[in-house]
C-alpha cells in the first residue's frame, strides 16, 4: 500500500486545479482542468480515434526499437567479442554517437521519404546507441575470474557464451534495453513531428495548431501511461532471468 | 602419479617465474607448497591445471601430458568464484554438464551433503557466508570426482576459526574421495596440518629449496608437539631461503610476508 503515497501529490494538485477552475479563480483555457482532459480522452476513446493513434505510434516504436536493438546487439556483441572488430568499428560508432539523432532527419527524409521508413529509421538510430554501449560495456566488464572457471571445466566456446557470458551481461543488457526504449518514445514524437497523419505525436501537433490544449494534455498523459507500461513489460519479461539479482536487492 | 618435469616459466616481459621445478606426487598424497608472495607458487599451480603453458618442461598426469585444463584435475581458487546467477546446487553441479540429469542431481546432492550445505541447495551465492561459499567451490571442484585437486590459497581470505574448520572439512573430503591434493599456501601451520609433504619455494626465479616430510598420522593435533616441530622445520627452511638465520623463539612466520 505504500506506493499509494506517490499518488497524493498529483491527485491533490489535480483536485486543486479542478476546484480553482470550477470556482472561477482561474480560467482554464490554456491549462484545462483534469475533468476536461479526461472528457477529451473519453471522446477520443469512444470514437476509436485514440486507439488508432496509439496503434500507429506503438507500431513505429516497435519497428524502430526492434531494428535498433537487433543492430546494436549484433554490432555490440561483435565489438565485445573481438578486439580487432572493436578497433575497426568502435571509433566510427562513437563518432556517429556524437551526432544528435535529430540531425539525421533531413537526410532520412531525402533518403526514405516522408512516410513510415524515415520515422522508423530515426527511432532505430535513437535506440541503437544506448543498447550498443550497454552490451559492449557489459561484455568488456565480464569478470576474467569467472571466465576462468569456465576454462577449468573445459567449456566449449558456445557453452562459455551460454553458461557464463550471457548470464553475466544480461543485467546490464536489460538496463540498456530499457534506456533504449525510453529514447524510442522520445524519438517517436520527433519522428511524428516530421509530419504524420496519425499517431500520438500527430495529436500533439494537431492540438497546438487547432488551439486544443486539452488534446495536447490527453496525448501527453497517454504517452506517460504507455511509456510506463512498455517499460514494465520489458522489465517483467527479463525478471525470470534476474531472480538472483532480486534476491540481492531484497537482502540489502 | 602427477609429475612436474623440469618446468620453467618465463613471462612475455622476460621475468622468469619458475626455474627447474620438479615434483612427483603419488596418487592420494597431500602436498603443500609454501613460500612468500611472488615466489611463483600460484604460477606453478596454474601450469599444473593447464590454465597456462610452461615455457619449458612438461606436466604429466598418469602418463598423459597436460596442455589444457583436464577433466581429472579440479581447481579451487583463492576466492569462491561462484556464479551468482546459479543456485548453490547448480553451482556445485556446474562441472557435471555432460552427466544425465538424474545422476547429476544425485551427485550434486551427495557432494553438497559432504560439505554440509545440503540445506542451502536452493540458496543464492549472495546468501552464503565466505566460508560457506568456499565450501560450495570445493564441492563444485570435487563433483566431477577429479583424481587431482589443486587448491590455490583456498582459505586465506577466511577468519582463523572458519579456516581451521574448513581445513578439517577438506581432510574429511579427502578421506571420502582420496584425490591427490596439491595445496598452495603461505600459512605454514595450514601446510603442516594438512600435508604429507611440504615443499618450500624461494622466489626470483621460483624454485624448490627444501622438502619436509610430515609422517604424522591423521587426525593430527593442531597444537601438539609434533606439528610444532614440523612447523619450525618449515619456518627454518623458509628463513634459510630468505637468507636469514633462524633463532629459537624469534622464528617469525616469515612465509606470511
HADDOCK unambig.tbl for C-alpha pairs under 7 A between the chains (distance, minus, plus):
assign (segid A and resid 145 and name CA) (segid B and resid 81 and name CA) 6.94 0.50 0.50
assign (segid A and resid 146 and name CA) (segid B and resid 81 and name CA) 6.05 0.50 0.50
assign (segid A and resid 151 and name CA) (segid B and resid 69 and name CA) 6.88 0.50 0.50
assign (segid A and resid 152 and name CA) (segid B and resid 69 and name CA) 5.40 0.50 0.50
assign (segid A and resid 153 and name CA) (segid B and resid 95 and name CA) 5.72 0.50 0.50
assign (segid A and resid 154 and name CA) (segid B and resid 69 and name CA) 6.30 0.50 0.50
assign (segid A and resid 167 and name CA) (segid B and resid 85 and name CA) 6.92 0.50 0.50
assign (segid A and resid 244 and name CA) (segid B and resid 84 and name CA) 6.85 0.50 0.50
assign (segid A and resid 244 and name CA) (segid B and resid 85 and name CA) 5.32 0.50 0.50
assign (segid A and resid 244 and name CA) (segid B and resid 124 and name CA) 6.57 0.50 0.50
assign (segid A and resid 248 and name CA) (segid B and resid 126 and name CA) 6.55 0.50 0.50
